[in-house]
Amino acid sequence: GDVYKRQGEGDNERANSILGSSTALLIALAVVATAVFQIWKEPLLLAFGATENTIGYASDYLSIYLWGSISVLLALGLNSFVTAQGFSTFALDPLFIFVFDMGVRGAALATIIAQTASAVWVVCFLTGKRSLLRIRRKYLRLKKEVLGPIVALGVSPFIMQSTESLVSISFNSSLRTYGGDTAVGAMTICSSVM
């Protein structure tokens, strides 16, 4: 919100500072999330609906996917800075799963390749000449006066995503109890399609 206002006011210094702080925060959050999920991967997967029959697949997928956390956060988090400037993507999964015969690990690898490509594109755009806002080394700092509004603006979508995740966890737990692995798998497919 504030970045749009600052850009509209012609205060590119402040807008670039917001972009730099946002980028630094995304990188820090990605590192923390990767570490937390690597440490408590299996208990979290079991809490989210994995069973003894599926924990191996879920763990294999997450082990690879977590290394792409920084790409996912950068791609999703920085994309709004591209959109804010008025600039408004090939299914790799089947290739890695079936052609390369990598199974669930292939699906994870395909996901992080796609997210990395997206993150590279967004970062290249935001460091390039077409962008009015640019990621610059001097702004890649966590500044308290900039982070407050960023966090305040992000709390609402975070709560919405968190409650959606809690609903998914509840669905998976109920489906695991009453329908088994097949029901959890079917719900996962439905969620992906949606």
C-alpha positions as CSV (number, residue, x, y, z in Angstrom):
1,G,0.0,0.0,0.0
2,D,2.6,2.5,1.1
3,V,4.9,1.7,-1.9
4,Y,2.1,2.7,-4.3
5,K,1.5,5.9,-2.4
6,R,5.2,6.8,-2.3
7,Q,5.7,5.9,-6.0
8,G,2.7,8.0,-6.9
9,E,4.1,10.9,-4.9
10,G,7.4,10.6,-6.8
11,D,9.2,9.5,-3.7
12,N,11.2,6.8,-5.4
13,E,13.8,6.8,-2.6
14,R,11.2,5.8,0.0
15,A,9.5,3.3,-2.5
16,N,12.9,1.7,-3.2
17,S,13.6,1.5,0.5
18,I,10.2,-0.3,1.0
19,L,11.1,-2.7,-1.9
20,G,14.6,-3.4,-0.4
21,S,13.2,-4.0,3.1
22,S,10.5,-6.3,1.7
23,T,13.1,-8.3,-0.2
24,A,15.3,-8.6,2.9
25,L,12.3,-9.7,5.0
26,L,11.3,-12.3,2.4
27,I,14.8,-13.7,2.4
28,A,14.9,-13.9,6.2
29,L,11.5,-15.5,6.4
30,A,12.5,-18.1,3.7
31,V,15.6,-19.0,5.7
32,V,13.6,-19.3,9.0
33,A,10.8,-21.3,7.4
34,T,13.2,-23.7,5.7
35,A,15.0,-24.3,8.9
36,V,11.9,-24.8,11.0
37,F,10.2,-27.2,8.5
38,Q,13.5,-29.2,8.0
39,I,13.8,-29.6,11.8
40,W,10.1,-30.5,12.5
41,K,9.2,-31.9,9.1
42,E,7.7,-35.2,10.1
43,P,5.6,-34.1,13.1
44,L,4.2,-31.2,11.0
45,L,3.4,-33.5,8.1
46,L,1.6,-35.9,10.5
47,A,-0.3,-33.0,12.0
48,F,-1.3,-31.8,8.5
49,G,-2.8,-35.2,7.6
50,A,0.0,-37.5,6.5
51,T,-0.3,-41.1,7.6
52,E,2.2,-44.0,8.1
53,N,1.5,-45.0,4.5
54,T,2.0,-41.5,3.0
55,I,4.7,-40.0,5.3
56,G,7.5,-41.2,3.1
57,Y,6.1,-39.6,0.0
58,A,5.2,-36.4,1.9
59,S,8.7,-36.2,3.5
60,D,10.4,-36.8,0.1
61,Y,8.4,-34.1,-1.5
62,L,8.9,-31.6,1.3
63,S,12.6,-32.3,1.7
64,I,13.2,-31.1,-1.9
65,Y,10.5,-28.4,-1.9
66,L,11.9,-26.7,1.1
67,W,15.1,-25.8,-0.7
68,G,13.0,-23.8,-3.0
69,S,11.4,-21.7,-0.2
70,I,13.4,-18.6,-1.1
71,S,12.3,-18.8,-4.7
72,V,8.6,-19.3,-3.7
73,L,8.7,-16.4,-1.3
74,L,10.5,-14.1,-3.7
75,A,8.3,-15.0,-6.6
76,L,5.1,-14.5,-4.7
77,G,6.2,-11.6,-2.5
78,L,7.9,-9.5,-5.1
79,N,5.4,-10.0,-7.9
80,S,3.2,-7.2,-6.4
81,F,6.0,-4.7,-7.0
82,V,5.9,-5.6,-10.7
83,T,2.2,-5.3,-10.8
84,A,2.3,-1.9,-8.9
85,Q,4.2,-0.5,-11.8
86,G,1.6,-1.4,-14.3
87,F,3.2,-4.5,-15.8
88,S,0.7,-7.2,-15.7
89,T,3.7,-18.8,-17.1
90,F,4.3,-25.2,-18.8
91,A,3.5,-28.0,-16.6
92,L,6.8,-29.6,-15.6
93,D,5.3,-32.1,-13.1
94,P,4.4,-34.9,-15.6
95,L,7.8,-34.6,-17.3
96,F,9.7,-35.1,-14.0
97,I,7.2,-37.7,-12.5
98,F,6.7,-39.9,-15.5
99,V,9.4,-39.3,-18.2
100,F,12.3,-39.0,-15.8
101,D,10.6,-41.5,-13.5
102,M,11.3,-39.5,-10.4
103,G,7.8,-39.9,-8.8
104,V,6.9,-37.5,-6.0
105,R,10.5,-36.2,-5.8
106,G,10.1,-35.2,-9.5
107,A,7.0,-33.2,-8.6
108,A,8.8,-31.3,-5.9
109,L,11.7,-30.6,-8.2
110,A,9.4,-29.4,-11.0
111,T,7.7,-27.1,-8.5
112,I,10.9,-25.5,-7.3
113,I,12.3,-25.2,-10.9
114,A,9.1,-23.3,-11.9
115,Q,9.2,-21.1,-8.8
116,T,12.9,-20.4,-9.2
117,A,12.3,-19.4,-12.8
118,S,9.5,-17.1,-11.7
119,A,11.7,-15.7,-8.9
120,V,14.6,-15.1,-11.2
121,W,12.3,-13.3,-13.7
122,V,10.8,-11.1,-10.9
123,V,14.3,-10.2,-9.5
124,C,15.7,-9.5,-13.0
125,F,12.8,-7.3,-13.7
126,L,13.1,-5.4,-10.4
127,T,16.9,-4.9,-10.9
128,G,16.5,-4.0,-14.6
129,K,16.1,-0.7,-16.4
130,R,12.3,-1.1,-17.2
131,S,11.4,-1.0,-13.5
132,L,10.9,2.3,-11.8
133,L,11.4,0.6,-8.5
134,R,14.7,-1.3,-8.2
135,I,16.2,-3.7,-5.8
136,R,19.5,-2.1,-4.7
137,R,22.1,-3.4,-2.3
138,K,21.9,-0.2,-0.2
139,Y,18.2,-0.8,0.6
140,L,18.5,-4.5,1.4
141,R,18.3,-3.8,5.1
142,L,15.6,-4.5,7.7
143,K,14.5,-1.0,8.7
144,K,12.1,-0.8,11.6
145,E,10.3,2.3,10.4
146,V,9.6,0.5,7.0
147,L,8.9,-2.9,8.4
148,G,6.1,-1.8,10.6
149,P,3.8,-0.8,7.8
150,I,4.9,-3.8,5.7
151,V,4.0,-6.2,8.5
152,A,0.7,-4.3,9.3
153,L,-0.3,-4.6,5.7
154,G,0.6,-8.3,5.5
155,V,-1.1,-9.4,8.7
156,S,-4.6,-9.6,7.2
157,P,-3.6,-11.8,4.2
158,F,-1.5,-13.9,6.5
159,I,-4.4,-14.5,8.8
160,M,-6.6,-15.4,5.9
161,Q,-4.1,-17.9,4.5
162,S,-3.5,-19.3,7.9
163,T,-7.2,-20.0,8.5
164,E,-7.5,-21.6,5.1
165,S,-4.5,-23.8,6.0
166,L,-6.3,-24.7,9.3
167,V,-9.4,-25.7,7.4
168,S,-7.2,-27.9,5.1
169,I,-5.6,-29.5,8.1
170,S,-9.1,-30.2,9.6
171,F,-10.3,-31.6,6.3
172,N,-7.2,-33.8,6.0
173,S,-7.5,-35.1,9.6
174,S,-11.2,-35.9,9.1
175,L,-10.6,-37.5,5.8
176,R,-7.6,-39.5,7.2
177,T,-9.9,-40.8,10.0
178,Y,-13.0,-41.6,8.0
179,G,-11.7,-42.2,4.5
180,G,-8.0,-43.1,4.7
181,D,-5.2,-42.3,2.4
182,T,-7.4,-42.4,-0.7
183,A,-9.7,-39.7,0.6
184,V,-6.8,-37.5,1.6
185,G,-5.3,-38.0,-1.9
186,A,-8.6,-37.1,-3.6
187,M,-8.9,-33.9,-1.5
188,T,-5.3,-33.0,-2.5
189,I,-6.2,-33.4,-6.2
190,C,-9.4,-31.3,-5.7
191,S,-7.4,-28.6,-3.9
192,S,-4.8,-28.5,-6.7
193,V,-7.5,-28.2,-9.4
194,M,-9.2,-25.4,-7.4
